[in-house]
């Protein structure tokens, strides 16, 4: 290979890495903003009701089976599931900032422990609620959501094991997978609003929240983000320049649709309820 060809190849590889890195930062910015807005919505919508009326304040919310008289444990699980989402949505994006990991390792470690404990506790509460209360929608949809909760628990255990073993690169990959799975409830909402806008709600009955797309998204809410993550990791770690460019394009497209869904959610659902 001539020196000129080697230089061109090096420049292409460097450019591809920079483009992929830029697309990842773009994804983080949109995702962080969307999740922090979701946390703000939860705090502003549910917080006053629970603060003023206790768990019975859940009766004033839009949640299906949010409050069932006589089911003290279940009602407490609902409140915990909702409030823990604030911690998950705020803490998750912070864990992905390299500068925080490098400059404030103690903060990163403690927020990581809190994030893992919160995500696992919230998933256990969610699984308990799904299978002890009347099902919301078809059985298959609830199975899809439950599998997401199980993945959170599995990914959390694997990420923690590698952190304890000081295998940081492997820990970081599993922590990213945990982030994607733990964000499923947010991804689902974003996807539903983006899909409704882009397709007019094809395959989805918005009144009963049923239909082929609704069933699909109960699995895709974590499988699709995980697939995008795997595409990014493979391209970043051992991909060719062409593979990195393709991954950057895919990640950018994913981010643009995510941003659209966030905007529609804020304008059409969160702000009106607050």
N, C-alpha and C positions, 0 to 999 in steps of 0.2 A: 504494500500500500504506500503510495507516494505521500510526502509530507503535506501537500495541499489537500489530498483526500482525507488524511487523518485529521487535519485542522478543521475541515468542513464537518466531519463526523463529530468531532469534539464540540464544535459550536452548536450543532443540531441537538446533541445530547444535553448540553447546558441549557439551551433555550427550552427544550422540552421539559426539563426539570423545573425551570423557573415558571413556565406556563402552568404546569400541574400544581406547583406550590401556590401560585396565585389563585387558581380555581379552588383549592382547598381553603384558603383564607377567605375567599368570597363566600363559600359555603358556610364556614364557621360564623361569619358576621351575620348572615341572614338567619341562620339557625339560632344563634345566641339571641338576637333581637326578638325573634318569634317566640322563643321559650321564655324569655324574661317578660314579654308582654302577656304571655299566658299565665305566668306566676302572678303578675300584677292583677290580671282579671280575676283569678281565683281568690286572691286576698281581698279585692274590692267587692266581689259579688258574694262570696261565702262568708268572709270574715265577719262583717257586721251582723249577719243573721245568726251565726253561731255565738258571737260574743254577747248579743243581746238576749237571745232565747235559748242558748245551750243547744244540745243536740236536736231538740224539737224545732229549731230554726231550719232544719233540713226540709221541713214541710213546705217552706216558702220558696224552695228551689225547683228547678226544672228536672231534677234527677228522677229517673225511673226507679221506683222502689227506694227512693232516698231515705224515707222514714217509714217504718212499719211499727205501729203501736204494739208494745209488748216485747219487741225484739231488741232488748237493750244492747246485747253484744253486737248484733248486726248493725244497729244504728251507730254505735261507737266505731265499728270498723269502717263504715261509710265516711264518717267525719275524719278519721285518721287517714284513710285513703286519699281524701280530697286535700287535706292540709299538708300531708307529706309530699304531695305533688309540687307544692311551692318550693320545698327544699330541693327536689330533684331537678326542677326546671331552672332554678337559680344556680345550683352548684354544678350541674353537669357541664355547661359550657366553660366555666372557670377552670375545670380540670384539664381542659384541652389547650390551655394557653401555655406554650413552652417557656415564656419569660417568667411566669409564676412558678412553674416547676423548677426552673434554674435558680431564681433569686430568692424564692420563699419556699424552700422545700418542706419546712415544718407545716406551713399553711396548706400546702398541697397534700401532704400526708394526712392531716387531720380532716380536711374537707373531703378527701377521698374516702376515709373510713366512714364518715357521716353519710356520704353519698351511697356507698355500698350498703350500709345498714338500712338506710331509708328506702332504697330501691327494693331490697329484699323484703322488708317489712310491708311495704306498699303492695308488692306482688302477692304476698301471702294473704293480705287482707282482701285483695281483689279476687283471688281464687276462692277464698271462703265465701265472699258475697255472691259470686257467680253461681256456685253450686249449692248454696243453702237458701237462696231466695228464688222467687219465680224468674224464669229465664227471660231475658230481654231479646226477642227475636228468635229465629230458628236455632236449633241445637248446634248446627255446624258453625254458626257465627260465634257462639260461646266457646266452642272447642278451639276455634282460631285464636280468640283472645286469651284463653287459658294457656295455650302453647307459648304465647308470648311471655306470659308471666313465668312459666317454667324456664324459658330461656334466660330470663333475667337472673333467676336464682343460680342457674348453671354457670353463666358467664361471670357472675360476681364471684363465685367460688373459685373458678379457674384464674381470674385476674388477681384475686387475693393470694392464691397459692404461689403464683409467679412473683408477686411483689415481696412476699416473705422470703422467697428463694433468691431475691435480688437479681432475677432475670428480667431486667427492666424492659428491653425491647419486646419480649413476648408479653410481659405484663401490659405494656401500652397497647398492643394490638387487641388483647382481650378486653381491656378497659374501653377501647373504642367500640367493640362489639356490644359491651354492656350498655354503653351510652345509647347506641342505636336501638337496642331492645327496650331499654327503660323509657325511651322517648316515644314509644309506639302510640300511646294515647294522644300525644300531640300530633304525630305524623298522620294519624287517622283523620283528625279534624281538618288538618291542612289539606289532605288529599281529597276529602269529600267536597270541600268548597272549591278547590281548584278544578276538580272533575266536573262539578256542576256548572261552572262558568264556561269551561272549554267545550263541553259536549251537550250542554243543556240538561244534564242529569240523566243521561242514557243509562239504562239498567238500574235505576235507583228511584224508589218511591220515597220522597222526602218526608211525607206525612207519617208513614209507618216505619221509615228507615229500613226498608227491605228491598230485595231485588238482587240480580246477579252481581252487580258491581259492589253492593254492600257486603255480600258474602266474600267476594274477592278481596276487598280491602281489609277485612278482619284478619286475613292471613298476610296480605301484602304490607300492612302497617309496620311490620318488623322485617319481613323477608325482603322487601324491595330496598329499604335503607341498608340492610346488611349486604345485599348483592352489590349495591353501589360502593359500599365501603370496601368489599373484597376486590372489586375492580380497581379502586384507587390504590389499595395496599400492594397488589400484585404489580401494578404499573410503576409505583414509586420504588419498590424494593428491587425488582429485577426485570422491569420492562424495557423494551427498546424505545428509542425516541418516538417512533410512530405510535407505539402502544401508549406512551405517556400523553401524546397529543390527543389520541382518541379518548383516553380516560378523562382528560381535562375537559374535552367537549361534552362528554356524558355527564360529568359532575356539574358543569356549568348549567346544562339544560335542567338537570335535577334541581339545582339551586333556584333557577328562575321560576320553575313551577312552584317550588316551595314558597318563594317570596310572594307569588301571586296568591297562593292559598292563605298566607299570613295576612296580607292586606285585606282580602275578602272577609276573613274571620273577624278581624278587628272592626272593620266597617259594618259588617252585617250581623254580627252576633255579640261580640264582647262589649263594644261601646254602648249599644242600645240597652243591654242588660244592666250595665253599671249605671 
